Amino acid sequence: MERIVRLHIEKLPEGFYLATSEQVQGLVAQGRTVVETLEIARDVARKLLEARAEREQLEMLENIDDSLDYPLVVGI
């Protein structure tokens, strides 16, 4: 089952990107690019949510509907 996890991504002064989420406690990911940071965040979120699912329901996360808006990051 796929769920939507909202991330906050910021560029650090050192040039790296940091992703956190208010929805998934403990989710922190850092990468050299936004894409790398998103990939790491997806893996961390999956592991945290799998661990949480063993103990409780994940009702607080949105289901993915038939369509959704997604900000696409393109480097030029």
C-alpha positions in Angstrom: 0.0 0.0 0.0 1.4 3.4 -0.9 0.9 6.4 1.4 1.8 10.1 1.1 4.5 11.4 3.4 5.1 15.1 3.3 8.7 16.1 3.5 10.4 19.4 4.3 13.7 19.8 2.3 16.2 22.5 3.0 19.6 23.3 1.6 22.2 23.5 4.3 25.0 26.0 4.4 27.5 23.2 3.7 25.7 22.6 0.3 23.9 19.4 1.4 20.2 18.9 1.5 18.3 17.8 4.6 14.8 16.2 4.6 12.6 15.8 7.6 8.9 15.1 8.2 6.5 16.1 10.8 4.3 13.1 9.9 7.0 10.4 10.5 8.8 10.8 13.7 12.5 10.2 13.4 12.7 10.7 9.6 15.9 12.6 8.9 17.8 12.2 5.6 20.8 14.1 4.1 22.2 14.0 0.6 24.4 15.8 -1.9 21.4 16.5 -4.2 17.6 16.7 -3.8 17.2 13.4 -5.7 19.7 11.6 -3.5 18.1 13.1 -0.4 14.6 11.9 -1.6 15.9 8.4 -2.3 17.4 8.2 1.2 14.3 9.7 2.8 12.1 7.1 1.0 14.2 4.2 2.4 14.2 5.7 5.9 10.4 6.4 5.8 9.7 2.8 4.6 11.8 1.3 7.4 10.2 3.6 10.1 6.7 2.9 8.8 7.2 -0.8 8.6 8.4 -0.8 12.3 5.4 1.4 13.3 2.9 -0.8 11.3 3.9 -3.8 13.5 2.7 -1.8 16.6 -0.1 0.4 15.3 -2.2 1.5 12.4 -1.0 4.1 9.9 -4.3 6.0 9.6 -2.7 9.4 9.9 -1.1 9.1 6.5 -3.1 9.9 3.3 -3.9 7.2 0.8 -2.8 7.9 -2.8 -5.8 8.8 -4.9 -6.2 8.4 -8.6 -4.3 11.6 -9.2 -2.0 13.9 -7.2 0.1 17.0 -7.7 3.9 16.5 -7.5 6.6 19.2 -7.7 9.1 17.9 -10.2 12.7 19.1 -9.6 14.7 19.5 -12.9 18.3 20.5 -13.0 19.3 22.7 -16.0 
